[in-house]
C-alpha cells in the first residue's frame, strides 16, 4: 500500500514537471513567432535572419539563437564562448534544424551572485552574430 502511494506521488510530480516544460515550449513557440520567425506563404522555407533572444527562464537564463542554414558554422561556438566570458555557465544546448536554418536553445546558469543584465547580454550576442555574418 505504501509503495502504491509513493508511486502515485512520484507520478504526480512527473506530471507537474512535464506540464511546466510544455508551458515553456508553448511560450518559446510564441516568442519565436512574435520575434520575426514567420512562415513564407510561397514556399515551405522559413524566412529567418540570424539573431538571438536572451531571457529569464524558469530555472535560470536562456538564449535562443536563430541562424540561417548558410550562416557560418562558428556562430554557435562563438556565442557559447561569449556567454562564458560574460560569467554564465552553459548547462546544456539543444540545436534543432528547421527548414531554412537552425535554432539553438542554450540553458545558462549565473556563476556567482551578480545578476545578469539581459538586454545588454542580448545586444552583445546579436552584435557578435552580426559581425560573424559580415565576414
Long-range contacts (C-beta under 8 A, 24 or more apart in sequence): 20-58, 24-57, 24-58, 28-64, 28-105, 31-55, 31-64, 32-64, 32-66, 32-103, 37-66, 44-99, 45-99, 45-100, 46-98, 46-99, 46-100, 46-101, 47-100, 48-100, 48-101, 50-75, 50-101, 50-129, 50-130, 50-133, 51-126, 51-129, 52-79, 52-122, 52-125, 52-126, 52-129, 53-122, 54-118, 54-121, 54-122, 54-125, 55-118, 56-118, 57-107, 59-107, 60-91, 60-107, 60-108, 60-109, 60-110, 61-88, 61-107, 61-108, 61-109, 61-110, 61-116, 61-118, 61-121, 62-105, 62-106, 62-107, 62-108, 63-104, 63-105, 63-106, 63-108, 63-121, 63-122, 63-125, 64-103, 64-104, 64-105, 64-106, 65-103, 65-104, 65-106, 65-125, 65-129, 66-101, 66-102, 66-103, 66-104, 67-101, 67-102, 67-104, 67-129, 68-100, 68-101, 69-97, 69-100, 69-101, 69-102, 71-101, 71-102, 71-132, 71-133, 72-132, 72-133, 72-135, 74-132, 75-129, 75-132, 76-102, 76-104, 78-128, 78-132, 79-104, 79-106, 79-125, 79-128, 79-129, 80-106, 82-124, 82-125, 82-128, 83-108, 83-121, 83-125, 86-116, 86-121, 86-124, 87-111, 87-112, 87-114, 88-116
